[in-house]
Amino acid sequence: MNLLIPPISLSMISKSSMNKMISTPSETDRFLSKRGKNCGFKEATKKREFWLFLFTFSIIIGIARMVDENATIIALHNSNKASNNQRTF
């Protein structure tokens, strides 16, 4: 199903509206293109956005690892209850 949805949705869009979406950038795209520039690692470490991204990324990775470590505890890791649940279904 996941492989069929994108081609079906693209076939439902008219060609003229697709050309408008692809050919002209939005106001947000133009604003962001004026703000961005290439910079080296030393320059990036001086910017607040770099540290905010690093902090957010580390929190997300920490949460994912914590859930992975505690997955057996979350699942109650009780084989008797698991076997009972399988019998009832």
Summary of the structure (lengths in Angstrom):
residues: 89
radius of gyration: 24.2
end to end distance: 27.0
largest distance: 62.3
contacts: 138
relative contact order: 0.04
helix: 75%
strand: 0%
